[in-house]
Structure formats: structure tokens, C-alpha cells
Amino acid sequence: MSEPPLPATTSPEPGRTVHGGTCAIVGLPNGGKSTLLNRVLGRHLAAVSPRPQTTRNRIIGIHRGRVDGLEPEAFELCFIDTPGIQLGKGALRRFMRAQALGAAGDCDVALYVVDASDSRARNPDRLSKPDAADLASAIAGVPLVIALNKIDRVDKPELLPLMETWGRWGAAAGRDGLEVVPIAALVGDGVERLVTTLVGMLPVGPAMFPEDMVTDRAEEFLAAELIREQLYHQLGKELPYASAVVIETFEERDNGDLAIGACIAVERDSQKAIVIGKGGARIKQLGIAGRAALGELFRCTVHLTLFVKVVPDWSNGDAGLRRVGFADLGGGGSGGGRT
């Protein structure tokens, strides 16, 4: 189901001066970064699942609105959703890490999303561990906001001490007055306050993006993400880590329907059998769920054809990544149209 948008979504007039800039959403895997992006935008752009490392690419999402009391009141906030920071072997993991670190070091403000319900992830010392240390270095010179996410899963007496802990960490790091905002991205609690906080830290200047632009990603990319999300939901722990979705055909019919053909790439025949399921039952369910999700995203009837292909060891080298759609690192398309 699509997330409802935040209340203040009136777009700045063309040519108007706005509070505008980029905000990299960074953090450890499974902290709720993509859920937050979807919640703010009020649409399902980024794949989400309970499984860590669902996000693999940087995804831009542009949120516009007004904040009473600011001068000017209008804002244009360009979020950059990133993969959870992690270490690991293989080209895919290196690619994901590079996506996160690149965005973290090149933004107007960084938003570090913390899973407040995870006793290890919510400790500021977690940033000193080997997998996260490079991220800490990347955001060291960037204005920072801490979002303590999933507070609906945290006992209330624990929340204030946790906020104070991050405040002390900020002071020790030379960030006096560090903003620590508790949120529950899944249900929207605290998200409007978080957006207001971020907007107040942005520079003032002319609006940078076309009014109808929501994301930098082409519709084919968004379709592949939603199909891959259904893989996570349908297969759960059986899902092979090295699975990808490639859109082979994307055609708008005269009646406004979309016809999409997608390839699910895996690395071994045994993985192909898992995705297809006994008698094709699983891929049939994937098709049903995928059509529903895509229909909601594009607001039309979608005809989806799925097939599974073995691409041996695609996740272990750059050539393999390109074969399954990772060649365009910057994304494509204006993000207008149906989304």
C-alpha cells in the first residue's frame, strides 16, 4: 500500500528562491532508510523488506513543500537513499558500499538513520566498527541529523537516555547541538518534524529541479525494484542473495495499459528452481503480487511476464553487474510521467 504524503506538499513556483539541497540518507542495513523515503514522498519508490541490504542503488527522491516561519518558506529537499553500509567480498557488495559512501561525502546534510530497537545498532560506538568507520569519516565534514527510527518498538523510558547518549556523542565529535529526532518511519510518527529540521539546515537558492520531477530513476528501474521487492517478500529466507531483476520490455499500449517483461537473474540452477517453485507455483504468485504493486505505482493496468535466467557468478565481477543492469550508476530518466 502507498504511504500517505506529508501534509505540506505545495510545490515552489518556478524560479522561486527556496531552501534547497541534498540529504543523503545513510546508516547500517535494515535501519528503515527506504521506508523513510517512501513515507516522506507518499509513494513507493524504493524496495523495502525485513531482509537487510534490500537497497542496492542510490535513489533520489525530491520532496517539496513549505515550512511556516522560514524565510523563504518554500523548500526543495532532494533525498538520496543509499544501501546500508557493510563490508563483504564480491563486486556487488563493493558497488553497494561505494554507492553509500559516495552519497555521504557529497551532500548538503547527512541523515544517519538508527534502528533504535536494535541494542547494538543504536549505540554511537557502532560507528567505530570496521564496516561503519568509513561512513563516519565520510560524514565528518557534513552537517548531520540523527534519526532514531522504530521508536514504536522502544520502551518510552529508554528513549530520552538514548537521545542524550547521541547528544553527548555529537558534542564529543565537535557537533554541539546535534539534532536527534525520534521517528517511526513506517507509521509516520515524527517524520514531519524531521523534514522541518532538515529543511532548516539547507542553503537558500533557486529551485534546481523541474516541478514534476520526483526521482532521477527511469520507470524501468522502478519497475525492477518493485519486482525484486516481491522476491524478498515471497521467498523470505529462501531468496538467493545474488538475485536481480532486469526489465527486458516496457511498453505502453494504446489503451494506457503497460506490458512489462522482466528477467529474474540468479547464479545457479538450484536457485532457479527455488524461484520458479514446484510446478511454477512460486513464480505465478510473484507475477500476481508484482502486477498489483506495479499497477499501484504506475496507476494503470499492468501485464507482467516473468522468467528466470541463470547468469553464473554475476555478483562477483563488474562485467556480471553490467549484465544485470548495474551499468548506469547515475540512474536515468526525469522521474516524471506516471510516478
C-alpha positions, 0 to 999 in steps of 0.5 A, spaced: 500 500 500 502 507 498 504 511 504 500 517 505 504 524 503 506 529 508 501 534 509 505 540 506 506 538 499 505 545 495 510 545 490 515 552 489 513 556 483 518 556 478 524 560 479 522 561 486 528 562 491 527 556 496 531 552 501 534 547 497 539 541 497 541 534 498 540 529 504 543 523 503 540 518 507 545 513 510 546 508 516 547 500 517 542 495 513 535 494 515 535 501 519 528 503 515 532 508 510 527 506 504 521 506 508 523 513 510 523 515 503 517 512 501 513 515 507 516 522 506 514 522 498 507 518 499 509 513 494 513 507 493 519 508 490 524 504 493 524 496 495 523 495 502 523 488 506 525 485 513 531 482 509 537 487 510 541 490 504 534 490 500 537 497 497 542 496 492 542 503 488 542 510 490 535 513 489 533 520 489 527 522 491 525 530 491 520 532 496 517 539 496 513 543 500 513 549 505 515 550 512 511 556 516 516 561 519 522 560 514 524 565 510 523 563 504 518 558 506 518 554 500 523 548 500 526 543 495 529 537 499 532 532 494 533 525 498 538 520 496 537 513 499 543 509 499 544 501 501 546 500 508 553 500 509 557 493 510 563 490 508 563 483 504 567 480 498 564 480 491 563 486 486 556 487 488 557 488 495 563 493 493 558 497 488 553 497 494 558 500 499 561 505 494 554 507 492 553 509 500 559 512 501 559 516 495 552 519 497 555 521 504 561 525 502 557 529 497 551 532 500 548 538 503 546 534 510 547 527 512 541 523 515 544 517 519 538 513 520 538 508 527 534 502 528 533 504 535 530 497 537 536 494 535 541 494 542 547 494 538 545 498 532 543 504 536 549 505 540 554 511 537 560 506 538 557 502 532 560 507 528 567 505 530 566 498 527 570 496 521 564 496 516 561 503 519 568 507 520 568 509 513 561 512 513 563 516 519 569 519 516 565 520 510 560 524 514 565 528 518 565 534 514 557 534 513 552 537 517 548 531 520 541 529 523 540 523 527 534 519 526 532 514 531 527 510 527 522 504 530 521 508 536 514 504 536 518 498 538 522 502 544 520 502 551 518 510 552 523 510 558 529 508 554 528 513 549 530 520 552 537 516 555 538 514 548 537 521 545 542 524 550 547 518 549 547 521 541 547 528 544 553 527 548 556 523 542 555 529 537 558 534 542 564 529 543 565 529 535 565 537 535 557 537 533 554 541 539 547 541 538 546 535 534 539 534 532 536 527 534 529 526 532 525 520 534 521 517 528 517 511 526 518 511 519 513 506 517 507 509 521 509 516 520 510 518 527 515 524 527 517 524 520 514 531 519 518 534 524 524 531 521 523 534 514 522 541 518 529 540 521 532 538 515 529 543 511 532 548 516 539 546 515 539 547 507 542 553 503 537 558 500 537 558 492 533 557 486 529 551 485 534 546 481 529 541 479 523 541 474 516 541 478 514 534 476 520 531 477 520 526 483 526 521 482 532 521 477 530 513 476 527 511 469 520 507 470 524 501 468 528 501 474 522 502 478 519 497 475 525 492 477 525 494 484 518 493 485 519 486 482 525 484 486 521 487 492 516 481 491 522 476 491 524 478 498 517 478 500 515 471 497 521 467 498 523 470 505 529 466 507 529 462 501 531 468 496 538 467 493 542 473 495 545 474 488 538 475 485 536 481 480 531 483 476 532 486 469 526 489 465 527 486 458 520 490 455 516 496 457 511 498 453 505 502 453 499 500 449 494 504 446 489 503 451 494 506 457 495 499 459 503 497 460 506 490 458 512 489 462 517 483 461 522 482 466 528 477 467 529 474 474 537 473 474 540 468 479 547 464 479 545 457 479 540 452 477 538 450 484 536 457 485 532 457 479 528 452 481 527 455 488 524 461 484 520 458 479 517 453 485 514 446 484 510 446 478 511 454 477 507 455 483 512 460 486 513 464 480 505 465 478 504 468 485 510 473 484 507 475 477 500 476 481 503 480 487 508 484 482 502 486 477 498 489 483 504 493 486 506 495 479 499 497 477 499 501 484 505 505 482 504 506 475 496 507 476 494 503 470 493 496 468 499 492 468 501 485 464 507 482 467 511 476 464 516 473 468 522 468 467 528 466 470 535 466 467 541 463 470 547 468 469 553 464 473 557 468 478 554 475 476 555 478 483 562 477 483 565 481 477 563 488 474 562 485 467 556 480 471 553 487 474 553 490 467 549 484 465 544 485 470 543 492 469 548 495 474 551 499 468 548 506 469 550 508 476 547 515 475 540 512 474 536 515 468 530 518 466 526 525 469 522 521 474 516 524 471 510 521 467 506 516 471 510 516 478 
